[in-house]
């Protein structure tokens, strides 16, 4: 029976001292990478039982990055889930040791966002944020880019040509998908409405564009209403939804392209079954999941947050290591569709 190679055998094969092999195996003191690699090659050559451990010790330490994130509305389940997935993706990265600094913007006013952006820019290697497309935000992103700090847009694009990249859904396709579902689920042709928070959020604007374009092209028997409203709070969305239902007897449904879908869901629960209305929302949360289960809404289009965060880690690390891209890109993720039968 062959004798099991010892540390002394390994030291002899690697032409180093036993003490050096001990330092490599137990990380007692720093060892030059070239020496650690030589010990690893020797361990493989003689079949040393701890060759895998030697290999791990021989690998260079991953870089350490501090990453900044700016999200919205900390009270919303969606952004709470988003923050958890960000932290998990940073901690799980094999390419770097990361620290995540997550801030929740008090509003979508550019001044509030810029203050957070500048604060994080002072001690982060890269930043990703949810923000409206506003010239002041673009200027702040450009300043950070000049300092070598890449900024990524999340969920809704902004600062095109300046930000490092966009990571999120193809929102025009999201809007068209919502319209397609309406054309199939509605019991009869009629009027439909689309709610959005602000045209400064490209995601909301593109969803509305896609929604309207589908009806123009493929379902002209439906009429998309023009609703000049800002559904930025739950209460406003609730009141606006009830008013719309009572004011438009030919209404067959609505799509919440942005804003507080919780208010629309509450309004539908209050309305009960008096009207047969198709309702579609974005994102899956405890409230939208319960509304699907109860038959209150028809469909929810959701962002795959885990996949988004994993992809974002790769992109942020690459931007830090190689520098800001000459041609900023877009990363479109496939969206999830939730129906009452698959929740």
Secondary structure, DSSP 8 states (H G I E B T S, - for coil): ------HHHHHHHHTS-HHHHHHHHH--S---HHHHHHHHHHHHHHT-TTHHHHHHHHS---EEEEEEEEEE-TTSHHHHHHHHHHHHHHHH-SSEEEEEEEEEES-S-HHHHHHHHHHHHTT-SEEEE-----HHHHHHHHHHHHTT-EEEEESS--STTTSSEEEE--HHHHHHHHHHHHHHH-SS--EEEEE-S-TTSHHHHHHHHHHHHHHHHH-TTSEE--------SHHHHHHHHHHHHHH-TTEEEEEE-SS-HHHHHHHHHHHTTSS--EEEEES--HHHHHHHHTTS-SEEEE--HHHHHHHHHHHHHHHHHH-S-SS-EEEE---EEEETTT-
